[in-house]
Amino acid sequence: MKTLLTAVLLGFSTFAIAQNPIREYRQAHETRLLNEFVQLLSIPNVASDTSNIRKNADYLVAEMQKRGLKARLLEAANNKVPPVVYGEWMTPGATRTIIFYAHYDGQPTDPADWTGSKPWEPVLRSTSLEKGGKTISFPKDDEKIDPEWRLYGRSTSDDKAGVFAILTAFDALIAKDIKPTVNIKFFFEGEEEAGSSNLKEVLSKNKERLKADAFIVCDGPVHQSGRKQVVFGVRGDVNVDLTVYGAKRPLHSGHYGNWSPNPAMTLARLLASMKDASGNITVKGWADDVVPFGPVELKAIKEAPQYDDEIKKQLGITFTEGGGTSLLERINQPSLNINGFKSGDVGSLARNVIPTTATAVLDLRLVKGNDVARQIEKLRKHIESQGYYVIDRDPTDPERLQHPFIAKFTQREGGYNAQRTKMDLPISIAVINAVQAASVEPIVRMPSLGGSLPLSIIEETLQMPTITVPIANYDNNQHAENENIRIQNLWDGIEIFASLMTMKN
């Protein structure tokens, strides 16, 4: 009986989606929509690139103004800070106000690392590079777009896809004369990838304007199974620079090797002390303050598709950290990652020298209960326990002669705690139902995303819940070279956010 009922419900869902006027709108305008997305992607968007980040903001303001959305920039006191692009659409009689969030800035990248394309010159491919995708021409007006095509470029998935899907969903509703059921506020941040250091200031200055029932966030990937998901939390994030020291000048490795300490080896040993052979973090107290999941959240994790074996096969790995613990469990624990390691040179620039320093950038992901300051202090104490004199600057000559092991340890700008919204709130249930209405398959409900967003800053400043609805394909190379979006995921995103803008009370 249960199987039959599920089939009947899915049948009705399939029929409803097939008749979806939002899909009809998209199908009638696919080529134009793709070209408009490419135009947005072609503007470089690293937060520190003040000139280009302003071009992004100005572009979005103009796009909102075309739609009659009362666009404006929400600025920080420092005019070099990327502004929030804000707009709104009030629905007479609406009882809910929803803020739709995405960010328009992207991660820095080295163009030389990209395969056959450049970060801000989007290219279309027949499928993913990993599957042998070939570069193809952009379609003309009368050509059909294959939903399995991939669009390659910086922020195709993270997170201009979110900006595009939200604005296009609104376009489709208006074009099809479908009245939103909620008041809509658009909030597009410009420094999320740089740590959202000024977000609290902007939120605090605009509390009255930002009154709402919830933030709905478009960022991150769908589940690895390809099923759509709704996520009720994110990990916090903070980054640390760590430098250790060797001799004051580079030394010939033949004349001084095996005698003068090599900082690359020294740092490698220090980093290795932070995890055991199974990949479990050995820093004292690292997870002691974690707030455990409740029964609703544990049930959601248990019901989510278990996809570890398939992911390992796709990634070409057999060993995973945690001694066999599942991916869903691991992304709900605090993590410690090495973003990068630099000492000396490799490849054609490699030389027979002992370098003077070695530096690593560490990425600390936090879960509910962790605190940025406490987590950094735990790491600092661990480094001290390994025999290091820890400072926040380069050492002086007397300090070099007094301490055999010295580490410069500094927190990068930004950083925020984890956030989690209850899965059984009325707004949570309404969001689940709206996303399910845009999907044939049962959606995945997850207590927390493995990635990070500044949602704790939003929750603490505005005292409102946040819920994340990702749309990007899980294999999108987020933050890395060859970032991409599967075209069908982009189209799905439009339907999902149109459904959220017409959610039932």
C-alpha positions in Angstrom: 0.0 0.0 0.0 2.8 2.4 0.9 4.6 1.7 -2.4 1.4 2.3 -4.3 0.6 5.5 -2.5 4.1 6.8 -3.2 3.8 5.9 -6.9 0.4 7.7 -7.0 1.9 10.8 -5.3 4.9 10.9 -7.6 2.6 10.5 -10.5 0.6 13.6 -9.5 3.9 15.4 -8.9 5.2 14.4 -12.3 2.0 15.7 -13.9 2.1 18.9 -12.0 5.7 19.5 -13.0 5.0 18.7 -16.6 2.4 21.4 -16.7 4.7 23.9 -14.9 4.4 27.3 -16.5 7.8 28.2 -15.1 9.3 25.4 -17.2 7.3 26.6 -20.2 8.8 30.1 -19.7 12.3 28.8 -19.5 12.0 26.5 -22.5 10.8 29.4 -24.6 13.8 31.6 -23.6 16.6 29.2 -23.0 19.2 30.7 -25.4 18.5 34.3 -24.1 18.7 33.1 -20.5 22.0 31.3 -21.1 23.5 34.4 -22.9 22.4 36.6 -20.0 24.1 34.3 -17.5 27.3 34.3 -19.5 27.3 38.1 -19.5 27.1 38.1 -15.7 29.8 35.4 -15.4 32.2 37.4 -17.7 32.7 40.1 -15.0 35.6 39.1 -12.8 34.4 38.9 -9.2 37.1 38.5 -6.6 36.1 40.6 -3.6 39.5 42.3 -3.4 39.3 43.5 -7.0 37.4 46.7 -6.1 36.9 47.9 -9.6 35.4 44.7 -11.0 33.4 43.9 -7.9 31.7 47.3 -8.3 31.0 46.4 -12.0 29.2 43.3 -10.7 27.1 45.3 -8.3 26.2 47.9 -10.9 25.2 45.2 -13.3 22.9 43.6 -10.8 21.4 47.0 -9.8 20.6 47.6 -13.5 19.1 44.1 -13.8 16.9 44.7 -10.7 15.8 48.1 -12.0 14.7 46.5 -15.2 12.4 44.3 -13.1 11.0 47.2 -11.0 12.6 45.8 -7.8 13.5 49.1 -6.1 17.2 48.3 -6.2 19.8 49.9 -4.1 23.3 49.2 -2.7 23.7 48.5 1.1 27.1 49.9 1.8 29.6 49.4 4.7 31.4 52.5 6.1 34.5 51.5 4.1 33.7 52.2 0.5 36.2 49.6 -0.7 34.0 46.9 0.8 31.8 45.1 -1.8 28.2 46.3 -1.3 25.1 44.2 -0.8 22.8 44.5 -3.8 19.3 44.8 -2.4 15.8 44.9 -4.0 12.3 44.1 -3.0 8.8 43.2 -4.3 5.9 43.5 -2.0 2.8 41.3 -2.5 -0.5 42.7 -1.4 -2.0 40.5 1.2 1.1 38.4 1.8 1.5 37.2 5.4 5.2 36.2 5.0 8.3 38.1 4.0 11.2 36.1 2.7 14.7 37.3 2.0 16.4 35.4 -0.9 20.2 35.4 -0.5 23.0 34.5 -2.9 26.5 36.0 -3.3 28.0 37.4 -6.4 31.7 37.3 -5.5 33.9 34.3 -6.2 37.1 32.6 -5.1 40.5 33.8 -6.4 42.0 31.5 -8.9 45.1 31.0 -11.1 44.0 31.1 -14.8 47.0 28.8 -15.6 45.3 26.0 -13.7 42.2 25.9 -16.0 41.9 23.4 -18.8 41.3 24.9 -22.2 39.5 28.0 -20.9 39.9 31.0 -18.6 38.0 31.7 -15.4 36.0 34.7 -16.6 35.6 33.7 -20.3 32.9 31.0 -20.0 32.9 28.1 -22.3 30.3 25.5 -23.1 31.2 21.8 -23.1 29.3 18.7 -24.2 29.6 17.1 -20.7 32.1 17.3 -17.8 35.8 17.3 -18.5 36.1 14.2 -16.4 33.8 12.4 -18.9 35.7 13.7 -21.9 33.6 16.8 -22.5 34.5 18.8 -25.6 34.2 22.6 -26.1 31.2 23.4 -28.2 29.7 26.6 -29.7 27.1 28.5 -27.8 23.7 27.8 -29.3 21.9 30.1 -31.7 18.2 31.1 -31.2 16.8 28.1 -33.0 19.2 25.5 -31.5 18.1 23.1 -28.8 20.1 23.2 -25.5 21.1 19.8 -24.1 20.5 19.8 -20.3 23.6 17.7 -19.8 25.9 20.4 -21.2 28.3 22.0 -18.8 29.1 25.7 -18.6 32.6 26.3 -17.3 33.8 29.5 -15.6 34.4 31.1 -12.2 31.1 31.3 -10.2 29.1 29.3 -12.6 28.0 27.3 -9.6 29.3 29.2 -6.6 27.4 31.4 -6.5 26.2 33.4 -9.6 24.0 30.5 -10.4 22.1 31.4 -7.2 21.8 35.0 -8.2 20.7 34.0 -11.7 18.1 31.4 -10.6 16.5 33.8 -8.1 16.1 36.7 -10.5 15.0 34.4 -13.4 12.4 32.7 -11.1 10.9 36.1 -10.4 10.9 36.9 -14.1 9.1 33.7 -14.9 6.4 34.4 -12.3 5.7 37.9 -13.6 5.8 36.8 -17.3 3.3 34.1 -16.6 1.1 36.4 -14.4 1.6 34.2 -11.3 1.3 36.2 -8.1 4.0 35.5 -5.5 2.5 34.4 -2.2 5.2 36.2 -0.1 6.8 39.6 0.1 10.2 39.1 -1.7 13.5 40.8 -0.6 16.6 40.1 -2.7 19.9 40.2 -0.9 23.1 39.6 -3.0 26.3 39.7 -0.9 29.7 40.7 -2.5 32.3 39.4 0.0 31.1 36.0 1.1 34.2 34.3 -0.3 36.3 36.8 1.5 34.9 35.9 4.9 31.9 38.3 5.2 33.9 40.6 7.5 31.5 43.5 7.0 28.2 41.7 6.8 27.3 42.3 10.4 27.8 46.1 10.0 25.5 46.1 6.9 22.9 44.0 8.6 22.9 46.2 11.7 22.5 49.4 9.7 19.5 48.0 7.8 17.6 46.1 10.4 14.3 47.9 9.7 14.6 47.3 5.9 15.5 43.6 6.4 12.6 42.6 8.6 11.4 39.2 7.4 10.3 35.8 8.5 13.4 33.9 7.1 16.5 34.0 4.9 16.4 31.4 2.1 19.9 30.9 0.8 20.8 29.6 -2.6 24.4 28.2 -2.4 26.1 24.9 -2.5 25.4 21.6 -4.3 22.5 19.2 -4.4 23.0 15.8 -2.8 25.6 13.5 -4.4 22.8 11.3 -5.6 21.6 14.2 -7.7 18.4 14.6 -5.6 17.4 18.1 -4.6 17.9 18.9 -0.9 17.0 21.4 1.8 19.7 22.1 4.4 19.0 23.6 7.8 22.5 24.5 8.9 26.1 25.2 7.8 29.5 24.8 9.4 31.4 27.8 10.6 34.7 28.7 9.1 37.9 30.5 9.9 41.4 30.4 8.3 44.8 30.6 9.9 48.3 31.3 8.5 51.1 29.2 10.0 54.8 29.9 9.3 57.9 28.1 10.7 61.5 29.3 10.3 64.9 27.9 9.3 68.1 29.8 8.8 67.9 33.6 8.1 69.1 33.1 4.5 68.7 30.3 2.0 71.5 27.7 2.2 73.1 25.4 -0.4 71.8 21.9 0.4 75.1 20.3 -0.3 77.0 22.5 2.1 74.4 22.7 4.9 72.0 19.7 4.3 71.5 17.3 7.2 72.8 20.1 9.5 70.7 23.2 9.2 67.0 22.4 9.8 64.7 22.5 6.7 61.5 24.4 7.6 59.5 22.4 5.0 60.3 19.2 6.9 59.7 20.9 10.2 56.3 22.2 9.2 55.3 18.8 7.7 56.0 17.2 11.0 54.0 19.8 12.9 51.0 19.4 10.5 51.2 15.6 10.8 50.9 15.9 14.5 47.4 17.4 14.1 45.9 14.2 12.8 46.4 10.4 13.4 46.9 7.8 10.7 43.1 7.4 10.3 42.6 11.2 9.7 41.1 11.9 13.1 42.0 15.2 14.6 44.4 14.9 17.6 44.2 18.5 18.8 43.0 18.4 22.4 39.3 19.2 22.9 38.7 19.8 19.2 35.1 18.4 19.4 34.4 18.6 23.1 31.9 21.4 22.8 29.9 20.1 19.9 26.1 20.2 20.3 24.8 16.8 19.3 21.9 16.3 16.9 18.4 15.6 18.2 16.1 12.8 17.0 14.6 14.7 14.1 18.1 15.5 12.7 19.4 12.0 13.2 16.4 10.6 11.4 17.0 12.9 8.5 20.6 11.7 8.2 19.6 8.1 8.4 17.0 8.6 5.6 19.4 10.4 3.3 20.9 8.4 0.4 24.1 6.7 1.3 26.4 7.4 -1.6 29.9 6.9 -0.3 30.9 4.0 -2.4 29.9 5.7 -5.6 31.7 8.9 -4.7 34.9 7.1 -3.9 34.7 5.3 -7.2 34.2 8.7 -9.0 37.1 10.3 -7.1 39.5 7.4 -7.5 40.1 7.0 -3.8 39.8 4.0 -1.5 41.0 5.4 1.8 38.8 8.0 3.6 39.5 9.8 6.8 37.6 8.7 9.9 38.1 5.0 9.9 35.1 4.2 7.7 32.8 6.9 9.1 30.3 8.0 6.4 30.6 11.3 4.5 27.3 12.6 6.0 28.7 12.0 9.5 32.0 13.6 8.8 30.7 16.8 7.4 28.8 17.3 10.6 32.0 17.3 12.6 34.6 20.0 13.1 37.4 19.7 10.5 41.0 20.8 10.0 42.2 21.1 6.5 45.4 22.3 4.8 44.5 24.7 2.1 48.0 25.1 0.8 51.7 24.6 1.7 54.6 26.7 0.4 58.3 26.3 0.9 60.9 26.7 -1.8 60.1 25.8 -5.4 59.2 22.7 -7.5 59.2 21.8 -11.1 61.5 23.7 -13.4 62.2 26.3 -10.6 63.4 23.7 -8.1 66.9 24.4 -6.7 69.3 22.7 -4.4 68.6 25.0 -1.4 67.3 24.8 2.1 64.5 27.4 2.2 64.2 30.0 5.0 60.5 29.5 5.8 57.6 27.2 5.3 54.0 28.4 5.3 50.6 26.7 5.4 47.1 28.1 5.3 44.8 26.1 7.5 41.0 25.9 7.1 39.0 25.3 10.3 35.4 24.2 9.8 33.2 24.5 12.9 29.9 22.9 13.9 27.2 24.0 16.3 28.8 24.5 19.7 32.3 25.3 18.5 33.4 28.9 18.8 35.9 30.6 16.4 38.0 32.1 19.2 38.0 28.9 21.3 38.8 26.7 18.3 41.8 28.9 17.3 43.0 28.8 20.9 42.9 25.0 20.9 45.0 24.9 17.8 47.5 27.4 19.2 47.9 25.4 22.4 48.5 22.3 20.3 51.3 24.0 18.4 52.8 25.1 21.8 52.5 21.5 23.0 54.8 20.4 20.1 57.6 22.6 21.5 56.9 25.8 19.6 57.3 29.4 20.7 54.1 30.9 19.1 54.0 34.5 18.1 51.9 36.7 15.7 54.8 38.3 13.8 58.2 37.4 12.4 60.8 36.6 15.1 63.5 38.9 16.3 67.2 37.8 16.3 67.2 37.3 20.1 64.1 35.2 19.8 65.7 33.0 17.1 68.7 32.3 19.4 66.5 31.6 22.4 63.9 29.3 20.8 64.7 26.3 18.6 61.2 26.1 17.1 59.2 29.2 16.3 55.8 29.5 14.7 54.0 32.6 13.4 50.3 31.9 14.0 47.7 34.5 12.7 44.0 34.4 12.1 42.9 35.6 8.7 40.3 38.3 8.5 36.7 37.1 8.9 35.5 33.9 10.4 32.2 32.9 11.9 30.4 30.2 13.8 28.2 27.4 12.6 24.4 27.9 12.4 21.5 25.5 12.6 17.8 26.0 12.2 15.2 23.6 13.6 13.8 21.3 11.0 10.3 21.3 12.3 9.5 25.0 12.4 6.5 26.1 10.3 8.8 27.9 7.9 11.0 24.9 7.6 8.1 22.7 6.7 6.8 25.2 4.2 10.2 25.3 2.5 10.4 21.5 2.4 7.0 21.3 0.8 7.8 24.0 -1.8 11.0 22.3 -2.9 9.3 18.9 -3.0 6.6 20.5 -5.2 9.4 21.2 -7.8 10.8 17.7 -7.7 9.6 14.3 -8.9 11.9 12.4 -6.6 11.7 12.7 -2.8 14.0 15.5 -1.7 16.8 15.1 0.8 16.6 16.9 4.2 19.9 17.6 5.8 20.6 19.1 9.3 23.8 20.8 8.0 25.8 21.5 4.9 29.5 20.5 4.9 30.4 23.9 3.5 30.2 27.3 5.3 28.1 30.4 4.9 27.9 33.5 7.2 24.4 32.4 8.5 25.3 32.7 12.1 26.0 36.4 11.5 22.5 36.7 10.0 20.8 34.8 12.7 22.6 36.6 15.6 22.1 40.1 14.1 18.5 39.8 12.8 17.2 37.0 15.0 15.6 35.1 12.1 16.0 31.5 10.8 18.0 30.7 7.7 17.4 27.7 5.4 19.7 26.8 2.5 18.4 25.4 -0.8 21.3 24.4 -3.0 21.0 23.9 -6.8 24.5 23.3 -8.2 25.6 19.8 -9.4 27.7 18.2 -6.7 30.7 17.7 -9.1 31.0 21.4 -9.9 34.6 22.0 -8.8 33.5 24.6 -6.4 36.4 26.9 -5.3 38.8 25.2 -7.7 39.9 25.4 -11.3 37.4 24.3 -14.0 34.3 25.3 -11.9 31.2 24.4 -13.8 27.4 24.2 -13.7 25.3 21.4 -15.3 22.7 23.2 -17.4 19.8 21.1 -16.0 20.8 22.1 -12.5 20.5 25.8 -13.6 17.1 25.1 -15.0 16.0 23.2 -11.9 17.1 26.1 -9.8 14.7 28.5 -11.6 11.7 26.1 -10.9 12.7 25.6 -7.3 12.9 29.3 -6.5 9.7 30.1 -8.3 8.1 27.4 -6.1 9.6 29.0 -3.0 8.3 32.4 -4.0 4.8 30.9 -4.3 5.0 28.7 -1.2 1.9 27.9 0.8 1.4 29.4 4.2 
